[in-house]
Amino acid sequence: MLALASLLWWALSLTEAAAAEPNQAPPSAFDVLQKQALQWAASAPAFQGKTVHVAPLDSRINVQNCQQTLQFDQPFPGQPSVRVRCPQPQWQLYVTLNQGAEPAVVTRGGPAAPVLHKVLVSKELLKRGTQLSPSMFSMAEMPAAGMESQLIIDPQLIANMELVRDLTPNTPLKTYDLKMAVLVKRGQEVQVTAGAGQGFLITMRAESLQDGGLGEQIRLKNSESGRSLTAVITGPNTARLR
């Protein structure tokens, strides 16, 4: 009987201990994103050695769980906007890495006035596929709560970019509105240079074997010799041998 009583007391103690421990919910998809973003920023040249935090996302953005490690890059140098991509399931979004510690939440007595942000807005209707130039946009100030990480404010960043959707007049330009413009298309003739800055300059004609945008490496075929070569795109139908 004594052994049975001891066994019952031990089982009861375990049950009470388990009940006393609070249930710890697994980290949310955004918590995982924040952790991996800060790990990436620690070795990224633009953020290395700096204290940064992930700015809150628009409440309308639902971060999905990713079954693999998230991938990060900074397609717009000079801006705190960072692209986050998930391989499985496939999705991407942009977050902002702001410098400094994450600000404390301040409770206000009444609604605060909306914060105005400088944004690039289109001067007129721009169709999908339009290759952009700074002259197509003007600066404006408007509320942009939750969109800070998606806004483009430097007009120089849109050079050699094209729209992926129609843009109505006075619409703020966002990172997901554009992509790198195709400056060289497969089958087109490309002027290729070599030796620039080395005391000599050679120019040749080659046929592009693939599409590509500014700074991308593509394969070409010399129009005279038929030899294959690799070059970096420097402009519309122009490239430089590596």
C-alpha positions as a Markdown table, in Angstrom:
| # | Residue | x | y | z |
|---|---|---|---|---|
| 1 | Met | 0.0 | 0.0 | 0.0 |
| 2 | Leu | 2.8 | 2.3 | 0.8 |
| 3 | Ala | 4.4 | 1.8 | -2.6 |
| 4 | Leu | 1.1 | 2.4 | -4.3 |
| 5 | Ala | 0.5 | 5.6 | -2.4 |
| 6 | Ser | 4.0 | 6.8 | -3.3 |
| 7 | Leu | 3.4 | 6.0 | -7.0 |
| 8 | Leu | 0.1 | 7.9 | -7.0 |
| 9 | Trp | 1.8 | 10.9 | -5.2 |
| 10 | Trp | 4.5 | 10.9 | -7.9 |
| 11 | Ala | 2.0 | 10.8 | -10.8 |
| 12 | Leu | 0.0 | 13.6 | -9.2 |
| 13 | Ser | 3.1 | 15.8 | -8.8 |
| 14 | Leu | 4.0 | 15.4 | -12.5 |
| 15 | Thr | 0.4 | 16.3 | -13.5 |
| 16 | Glu | 0.5 | 19.5 | -11.3 |
| 17 | Ala | 4.0 | 20.4 | -12.6 |
| 18 | Ala | 2.8 | 20.1 | -16.2 |
| 19 | Ala | -0.3 | 22.1 | -15.5 |
| 20 | Ala | 1.8 | 24.8 | -13.8 |
| 21 | Glu | 4.0 | 25.3 | -16.9 |
| 22 | Pro | 2.5 | 27.8 | -19.4 |
| 23 | Asn | 1.9 | 26.5 | -22.9 |
| 24 | Gln | 4.6 | 28.1 | -25.1 |
| 25 | Ala | 3.2 | 28.8 | -28.6 |
| 26 | Pro | 5.6 | 28.1 | -31.5 |
| 27 | Pro | 7.2 | 31.2 | -33.0 |
| 28 | Ser | 5.1 | 32.9 | -35.7 |
| 29 | Ala | 6.1 | 33.1 | -39.3 |
| 30 | Phe | 7.0 | 36.8 | -38.8 |
| 31 | Asp | 9.1 | 36.0 | -35.7 |
| 32 | Val | 11.1 | 33.5 | -37.8 |
| 33 | Leu | 11.5 | 36.1 | -40.6 |
| 34 | Gln | 12.8 | 38.6 | -38.1 |
| 35 | Lys | 15.3 | 36.2 | -36.6 |
| 36 | Gln | 16.7 | 35.1 | -40.0 |
| 37 | Ala | 16.7 | 38.7 | -41.3 |
| 38 | Leu | 18.9 | 39.9 | -38.4 |
| 39 | Gln | 21.2 | 36.9 | -38.9 |
| 40 | Trp | 21.5 | 37.8 | -42.6 |
| 41 | Ala | 22.1 | 41.5 | -41.8 |
| 42 | Ala | 25.0 | 40.6 | -39.5 |
| 43 | Ser | 27.1 | 39.6 | -42.5 |
| 44 | Ala | 25.5 | 41.8 | -45.2 |
| 45 | Pro | 27.9 | 44.6 | -46.3 |
| 46 | Ala | 25.2 | 47.3 | -46.0 |
| 47 | Phe | 24.2 | 46.4 | -42.5 |
| 48 | Gln | 27.3 | 44.7 | -41.1 |
| 49 | Gly | 28.4 | 46.1 | -37.7 |
| 50 | Lys | 25.1 | 48.1 | -37.3 |
| 51 | Thr | 22.3 | 47.5 | -34.9 |
| 52 | Val | 19.1 | 47.1 | -36.9 |
| 53 | His | 15.5 | 46.0 | -36.4 |
| 54 | Val | 12.8 | 44.8 | -38.8 |
| 55 | Ala | 10.1 | 47.5 | -39.2 |
| 56 | Pro | 6.5 | 46.3 | -38.6 |
| 57 | Leu | 4.7 | 45.1 | -41.7 |
| 58 | Asp | 1.4 | 46.4 | -42.9 |
| 59 | Ser | -1.3 | 44.5 | -41.0 |
| 60 | Arg | -2.8 | 43.5 | -44.3 |
| 61 | Ile | 0.3 | 41.4 | -45.2 |
| 62 | Asn | 0.1 | 37.8 | -44.1 |
| 63 | Val | 3.5 | 36.2 | -43.7 |
| 64 | Gln | 3.3 | 32.5 | -44.6 |
| 65 | Asn | 5.3 | 29.8 | -42.9 |
| 66 | Cys | 8.3 | 28.8 | -45.0 |
| 67 | Gln | 9.4 | 25.2 | -45.2 |
| 68 | Gln | 12.9 | 26.1 | -46.0 |
| 69 | Thr | 15.5 | 28.7 | -45.0 |
| 70 | Leu | 14.4 | 32.2 | -46.2 |
| 71 | Gln | 16.6 | 34.0 | -48.8 |
| 72 | Phe | 17.5 | 37.6 | -48.4 |
| 73 | Asp | 19.0 | 40.2 | -50.8 |
| 74 | Gln | 19.0 | 44.0 | -51.3 |
| 75 | Pro | 18.0 | 44.7 | -54.9 |
| 76 | Phe | 17.9 | 48.5 | -54.3 |
| 77 | Pro | 21.4 | 49.5 | -52.9 |
| 78 | Gly | 21.3 | 52.5 | -50.7 |
| 79 | Gln | 17.7 | 51.8 | -49.4 |
| 80 | Pro | 16.9 | 49.8 | -46.2 |
| 81 | Ser | 14.4 | 47.7 | -48.2 |
| 82 | Val | 15.3 | 44.0 | -48.2 |
| 83 | Arg | 13.7 | 41.3 | -50.4 |
| 84 | Val | 12.7 | 38.1 | -48.6 |
| 85 | Arg | 12.0 | 35.0 | -50.7 |
| 86 | Cys | 10.7 | 31.6 | -49.7 |
| 87 | Pro | 11.6 | 28.6 | -51.9 |
| 88 | Gln | 8.8 | 26.4 | -50.7 |
| 89 | Pro | 6.1 | 27.5 | -50.9 |
| 90 | Gln | 7.2 | 30.2 | -53.3 |
| 91 | Trp | 6.5 | 33.7 | -52.1 |
| 92 | Gln | 8.4 | 37.0 | -51.7 |
| 93 | Leu | 7.9 | 40.3 | -49.8 |
| 94 | Tyr | 9.9 | 43.3 | -48.8 |
| 95 | Val | 10.8 | 44.4 | -45.3 |
| 96 | Thr | 12.6 | 47.4 | -44.0 |
| 97 | Leu | 15.7 | 47.1 | -41.8 |
| 98 | Asn | 15.9 | 50.3 | -39.8 |
| 99 | Gln | 19.0 | 51.2 | -37.8 |
| 100 | Gly | 18.9 | 51.3 | -34.0 |
| 101 | Ala | 17.0 | 49.3 | -31.5 |
| 102 | Glu | 13.4 | 48.7 | -32.0 |
| 103 | Pro | 11.4 | 51.6 | -30.6 |
| 104 | Ala | 9.1 | 51.0 | -27.6 |
| 105 | Val | 5.4 | 51.1 | -28.2 |
| 106 | Val | 3.9 | 54.4 | -27.0 |
| 107 | Thr | 0.3 | 54.5 | -25.9 |
| 108 | Arg | -1.3 | 57.8 | -26.9 |
| 109 | Gly | -4.4 | 59.4 | -25.6 |
| 110 | Gly | -5.9 | 60.0 | -29.0 |
| 111 | Pro | -5.3 | 59.2 | -32.7 |
| 112 | Ala | -2.0 | 60.5 | -34.0 |
| 113 | Ala | -1.8 | 62.5 | -37.1 |
| 114 | Pro | -0.7 | 60.4 | -40.1 |
| 115 | Val | 3.0 | 60.6 | -40.8 |
| 116 | Leu | 3.8 | 61.9 | -44.3 |
| 117 | His | 6.5 | 60.3 | -46.4 |
| 118 | Lys | 8.3 | 61.5 | -49.5 |
| 119 | Val | 7.3 | 59.2 | -52.4 |
| 120 | Leu | 7.8 | 59.0 | -56.1 |
| 121 | Val | 4.5 | 59.3 | -57.9 |
| 122 | Ser | 3.8 | 58.8 | -61.6 |
| 123 | Lys | 3.0 | 61.9 | -63.6 |
| 124 | Glu | 0.8 | 60.1 | -66.1 |
| 125 | Leu | -0.6 | 56.6 | -66.9 |
| 126 | Leu | 2.3 | 54.2 | -67.4 |
| 127 | Lys | 1.6 | 50.9 | -69.0 |
| 128 | Arg | 3.0 | 47.5 | -68.0 |
| 129 | Gly | 6.4 | 46.9 | -69.7 |
| 130 | Thr | 7.3 | 50.6 | -69.8 |
| 131 | Gln | 11.0 | 51.1 | -69.4 |
| 132 | Leu | 11.2 | 53.8 | -66.7 |
| 133 | Ser | 13.2 | 57.0 | -66.4 |
| 134 | Pro | 13.2 | 59.6 | -63.5 |
| 135 | Ser | 11.5 | 62.2 | -65.7 |
| 136 | Met | 8.3 | 60.1 | -65.6 |
| 137 | Phe | 7.9 | 60.7 | -61.8 |
| 138 | Ser | 7.7 | 63.6 | -59.4 |
| 139 | Met | 8.2 | 63.8 | -55.6 |
| 140 | Ala | 5.1 | 64.1 | -53.3 |
| 141 | Glu | 4.3 | 63.7 | -49.6 |
| 142 | Met | 1.5 | 61.4 | -48.5 |
| 143 | Pro | 0.6 | 58.9 | -45.8 |
| 144 | Ala | 2.2 | 55.6 | -46.3 |
| 145 | Ala | 1.7 | 53.6 | -43.1 |
| 146 | Gly | 2.8 | 50.0 | -43.5 |
| 147 | Met | 4.3 | 50.6 | -47.0 |
| 148 | Glu | 7.6 | 52.2 | -45.9 |
| 149 | Ser | 9.6 | 49.1 | -46.9 |
| 150 | Gln | 8.0 | 49.0 | -50.4 |
| 151 | Leu | 8.4 | 52.7 | -51.3 |
| 152 | Ile | 11.1 | 53.9 | -53.8 |
| 153 | Ile | 12.2 | 57.4 | -53.0 |
| 154 | Asp | 15.4 | 57.7 | -55.0 |
| 155 | Pro | 14.6 | 58.3 | -58.7 |
| 156 | Gln | 18.1 | 57.1 | -59.8 |
| 157 | Leu | 17.2 | 53.6 | -58.6 |
| 158 | Ile | 14.6 | 53.1 | -61.4 |
| 159 | Ala | 17.0 | 53.5 | -64.3 |
| 160 | Asn | 17.0 | 50.4 | -66.5 |
| 161 | Met | 13.8 | 49.1 | -64.7 |
| 162 | Glu | 10.4 | 48.3 | -66.2 |
| 163 | Leu | 6.9 | 48.1 | -64.9 |
| 164 | Val | 5.3 | 44.8 | -64.2 |
| 165 | Arg | 1.8 | 46.4 | -63.9 |
| 166 | Asp | -0.1 | 49.5 | -65.1 |
| 167 | Leu | 0.5 | 52.5 | -62.9 |
| 168 | Thr | -2.2 | 55.2 | -62.7 |
| 169 | Pro | -1.3 | 58.9 | -62.3 |
| 170 | Asn | -0.2 | 60.1 | -58.8 |
| 171 | Thr | 0.4 | 56.5 | -57.7 |
| 172 | Pro | 3.4 | 55.9 | -55.4 |
| 173 | Leu | 6.1 | 53.7 | -57.0 |
| 174 | Lys | 6.8 | 50.5 | -54.9 |
| 175 | Thr | 9.5 | 47.9 | -55.2 |
| 176 | Tyr | 7.1 | 45.2 | -56.4 |
| 177 | Asp | 5.9 | 47.4 | -59.3 |
| 178 | Leu | 9.0 | 46.9 | -61.3 |
| 179 | Lys | 11.7 | 44.5 | -62.4 |
| 180 | Met | 15.0 | 44.7 | -64.2 |
| 181 | Ala | 14.4 | 45.7 | -67.8 |
| 182 | Val | 15.5 | 43.4 | -70.6 |
| 183 | Leu | 18.2 | 45.3 | -72.4 |
| 184 | Val | 19.4 | 42.5 | -74.6 |
| 185 | Lys | 17.1 | 39.9 | -76.1 |
| 186 | Arg | 17.9 | 36.5 | -77.5 |
| 187 | Gly | 18.8 | 36.5 | -81.2 |
| 188 | Gln | 19.6 | 40.3 | -81.2 |
| 189 | Glu | 22.9 | 41.6 | -82.4 |
| 190 | Val | 25.1 | 43.0 | -79.6 |
| 191 | Gln | 28.1 | 45.3 | -79.7 |
| 192 | Val | 30.7 | 43.7 | -77.5 |
| 193 | Thr | 33.8 | 45.6 | -76.3 |
| 194 | Ala | 37.0 | 44.3 | -74.6 |
| 195 | Gly | 40.1 | 46.0 | -73.2 |
| 196 | Ala | 38.5 | 49.2 | -71.9 |
| 197 | Gly | 40.7 | 50.8 | -69.3 |
| 198 | Gln | 43.6 | 48.5 | -70.2 |
| 199 | Gly | 45.2 | 50.6 | -72.9 |
| 200 | Phe | 43.3 | 49.1 | -75.9 |
| 201 | Leu | 39.8 | 48.7 | -77.1 |
| 202 | Ile | 38.4 | 45.9 | -79.3 |
| 203 | Thr | 34.8 | 46.0 | -80.6 |
| 204 | Met | 33.0 | 43.0 | -82.2 |
| 205 | Arg | 29.5 | 42.0 | -83.1 |
| 206 | Ala | 27.9 | 39.0 | -81.5 |
| 207 | Glu | 24.5 | 37.3 | -81.4 |
| 208 | Ser | 22.9 | 37.0 | -78.0 |
| 209 | Leu | 22.0 | 33.5 | -77.0 |
| 210 | Gln | 19.7 | 34.6 | -74.1 |
| 211 | Asp | 17.8 | 37.6 | -72.6 |
| 212 | Gly | 19.4 | 39.8 | -69.9 |
| 213 | Gly | 19.3 | 43.0 | -67.9 |
| 214 | Leu | 21.9 | 45.5 | -66.9 |
| 215 | Gly | 24.9 | 43.9 | -65.1 |
| 216 | Glu | 23.8 | 40.4 | -65.9 |
| 217 | Gln | 26.2 | 37.9 | -67.6 |
| 218 | Ile | 25.0 | 36.3 | -70.8 |
| 219 | Arg | 26.2 | 33.9 | -73.4 |
| 220 | Leu | 26.8 | 35.2 | -77.0 |
| 221 | Lys | 28.1 | 33.9 | -80.3 |
| 222 | Asn | 30.7 | 35.8 | -82.3 |
| 223 | Ser | 29.0 | 36.7 | -85.6 |
| 224 | Glu | 32.2 | 36.2 | -87.6 |
| 225 | Ser | 34.0 | 33.3 | -86.0 |
| 226 | Gly | 31.0 | 31.5 | -84.5 |
| 227 | Arg | 32.9 | 31.1 | -81.2 |
| 228 | Ser | 30.9 | 31.3 | -77.9 |
| 229 | Leu | 31.8 | 34.0 | -75.4 |
| 230 | Thr | 30.5 | 35.4 | -72.2 |
| 231 | Ala | 29.9 | 39.1 | -71.5 |
| 232 | Val | 28.3 | 41.5 | -69.0 |
| 233 | Ile | 25.4 | 43.7 | -70.3 |
| 234 | Thr | 26.3 | 47.4 | -70.1 |
| 235 | Gly | 23.3 | 49.0 | -71.9 |
| 236 | Pro | 20.8 | 48.4 | -74.6 |
| 237 | Asn | 22.3 | 45.8 | -77.0 |
| 238 | Thr | 25.8 | 46.5 | -75.6 |
| 239 | Ala | 28.1 | 44.3 | -73.5 |
| 240 | Arg | 31.6 | 44.0 | -72.1 |
| 241 | Leu | 33.8 | 40.9 | -72.1 |
| 242 | Arg | 34.6 | 39.7 | -68.6 |
